[in-house]
Amino acid sequence: MTDMKPKIETKKRLSVIWILPIVALVIGVWMVVHTKMSQGPVITISFKTAEGVVAGKTKIRYLNVDVGQVQAVTLNQEMDGVVVSVQLDPEANPLLKKDTQFWVVRARVGAGSVSGLSTLLGGAYIELSPGAKEGGRHLSFTGLESPPLTPTGAPGLKLNLYSNKAGSVSAGDAVLYNGYKVGRVEAMNFDEQRKQVHYSVFIDAPFDQLMNSSVRFWNVSGVEINASAGGIEVLTGSLDTVLLGGIAFGMPDGLEVGDPLESGAEFYLYATYSDMQEQPYSHHIDYVMEFKESLRGLSIGAPVEFRGIPVGYVKDILFDELAMESAGTEEGNRPIPVLVSIEPGRVGLPDTMESVEMMKANIARNVEVGLRGSLETGSLITGSLFINIDYRNDMAAVEMGESMGYATIPTVQVGLDKLEAQISSFLTKINELPLSEAMTSVSGTMNTMTETLNTIDALVKDIHSQQVSAELVKTLQDTQRMMRSVGQGSSAYEAIEGSMNKLNETLYNVEALTQTLNDKPNALVLPTTYPEDPIPGANSQ
Amino acid sequence: MRILLILATTLLISACSTQPISRSTYLLRSDHGLKTRALQATSELYLGEVMVASYLDQPGLVLEGVSNTIHTAKYHRWAEPLRTSLRQFLSTEISAGLGADIAISRMGRADLGRIDVKIDQLHGDMEGNAVLVAYWSLTQDGKTTGHQYVRSLPLQEPGYEALVAAEKRLLIDLAQSIANDLK
């Protein structure tokens, strides 16, 4: 009998029925991976406000090409700003550097420009400016509140300017060289440490090659008018700087080209071109000179000269500091300290710290051999004084002292003392004269002269006496006529008087103009209005 | 951008425009002798110096306030410097008072008597008075005699026109006083 036992064997092949789910799974995985691969990175950007930014709508753009979209807008942990989550396209990956910048483009109306008008219809978007620094991909950024004035990595030179007073210069204003725009003011803020206004300035390449340590910056906002004996000089920048403000730079007259600059160099921003020309040097040494005589006529800014050559100027008269120091003491007759600033650049030395050190050493050495300061009269008409530094004879050797925290240059009194010395010297010379011999000689000469005159007198009486007398009378008559022709009531006198009256009238008008300009310095440009005059007699009614 | 700049400039310039300022200018002239005639010095006198105090030597009319303060008017001015117009004015008025024309210069004659006048105060005050303080002297034959004139006059009505009229009346009175002393 045939063994009819059924043969049972396990089927090893996967059932055909599983093919469909597996294919579905593979497709699903592929779709997930593909989606992830095609999505690009998600980054976060912090802003102070989310004005105009809408989740799911606001685009991220680079060169006007959409490279992503805002996914979510949430408040930050401190609740003082917003965090915008952005889904970028994968091709935006190379743009994400450490210094990549983002800002919201929306309609802005400024003093000098109107931008982002297209966003009024299309809505705001976030602009991306790729960074230049290497160092891996970054996914978290701090957004800018306003568009950057200079693109990241733009070639040029970044400088820092400081001024004591905030003028009409603000971020975005032009920086001019000979009237041509070569850069711009990037930012303006107040430096609390320096107590000065700080301007961050960018000079575009290739104009950064114009920069060196000798250039000076000044404010060209508005119109500068200088009236002097030479006439009226009007200085302006371009029209937009006159209206909106701006900065110009250049080399002061007589200053040589300085050293090349590196990014971050610091400069002082002068208020006007004239200010810059008056005090163009940035390196100086301050000294104190103490004077016992009256300082009437010595003003701040008065020149300090060495044998007629200007080497500096009077920076301050430290009378307040002296009073503070002397308060409560019995030192009532202390000399008044005057702070002077000596500038090496004025004597042809480079305007550098090395020159300052060299001059400091020279002055210290020369004080020992008689270099002294003195107050001298600059103008007999105005009584203005200046400080003269020169070598004095017979000076005891002294070393430089210190006063009010500054090194001091010793001083000497001139004027009356000088006059006394001159009179003494003159009297000494008179004493040395051989007067008795001279008198004997003069006596002899006088006798001879008397004899000669007697002879001439006799001669005159003897010859042509009548004719000479007639000539003399005629000369006297001519002289009298001439005196009448220029005397009071004469035409010449009337002409002179007329000219004097005309001069008086001119001075009268000049006085009126001066008074108007004193009351309102911009009266030459803008109309002058004064408060109405009080009415005489109005109080009695 | 350009249109906006032009608009901004136009706005700025239009903002600078103002209403025209009303300014009054007063001429000091005598009302005597305004007829065509031959001028000839008939008096033995001539007007020498006419000086004005420094505070009057400017264009504006002057008002005295409290505590010796003065206000120089900006919108009410003399047409001529006082030192010029006063000389002409006083010469005419003194001549009218004397009944004979006095010369305005020595005319080459050493024998003419010389009148010198100094106006020390000529202003109005807030109470409605015009004040004139003057000194005058006569130098003749090597001798000099000095005189002082002080007088104030109430204004007819408030205002600068009335002040000018009052000051003019005071100056006429001064000239008459000089003429009376010279007669």
Contacts between the chains, C-beta under 8 A, distances in Angstrom:
chain1	res1	chain2	res2	distance
A	113	B	1	7.0
A	114	B	1	7.3
A	114	B	4	6.5
A	239	B	5	7.8
A	239	B	9	7.8
A	240	B	5	7.2
A	243	B	5	7.6
A	243	B	8	6.7
A	243	B	9	6.7
A	243	B	12	7.0
A	484	B	108	6.0
A	487	B	106	7.9
A	487	B	108	6.2
A	488	B	105	5.7
A	488	B	106	4.2
A	488	B	107	7.7
A	488	B	108	7.0
A	489	B	105	4.8
A	489	B	106	5.3
A	489	B	107	4.0
A	489	B	108	4.4
A	489	B	109	7.7
A	490	B	108	6.8
A	493	B	105	7.7
A	494	B	105	7.7
A	501	B	84	6.6
A	504	B	81	6.7
A	504	B	83	7.3
A	504	B	84	7.6
A	505	B	81	6.3
A	505	B	84	7.4
A	508	B	57	7.8
A	508	B	58	7.6
A	508	B	59	7.2
A	508	B	81	4.9
A	511	B	58	6.3
A	512	B	58	7.1
A	512	B	59	5.3
A	515	B	58	7.4
A	526	B	16	6.0
A	527	B	16	7.0
A	527	B	17	7.9
A	527	B	18	4.8
A	527	B	21	7.8
A	529	B	18	6.3
A	529	B	21	6.7
A	530	B	74	4.4
A	530	B	75	7.5
A	532	B	75	7.1
A	533	B	63	7.6
A	533	B	71	7.0
A	533	B	73	4.3
A	533	B	74	6.1
A	533	B	75	5.4
A	533	B	76	6.0
A	533	B	160	7.5
A	534	B	63	6.0
A	534	B	65	7.7
A	534	B	71	5.9
A	534	B	126	6.9
A	535	B	158	5.2
A	535	B	159	5.9
A	535	B	160	7.6
A	536	B	63	5.4
A	536	B	124	3.8
A	536	B	125	7.1
A	536	B	126	6.9
A	536	B	128	6.7
A	536	B	155	6.3
A	536	B	158	6.6
A	536	B	159	6.9
A	536	B	160	6.5
A	536	B	162	7.4
A	536	B	163	4.6
A	537	B	124	7.1
A	537	B	126	7.5
A	537	B	127	7.3
A	537	B	128	3.1
A	537	B	129	7.8
A	537	B	155	4.3
A	537	B	157	7.1
A	537	B	158	3.9
A	537	B	159	7.0
A	537	B	162	6.6
A	537	B	163	7.4
A	538	B	126	7.3
A	538	B	128	7.8
A	538	B	158	4.6
A	539	B	126	4.6
A	539	B	127	6.0
A	539	B	128	7.1
A	540	B	126	7.8
A	540	B	127	5.1
A	540	B	128	3.7
A	540	B	158	7.6
A	541	B	128	7.6
A	541	B	158	5.9
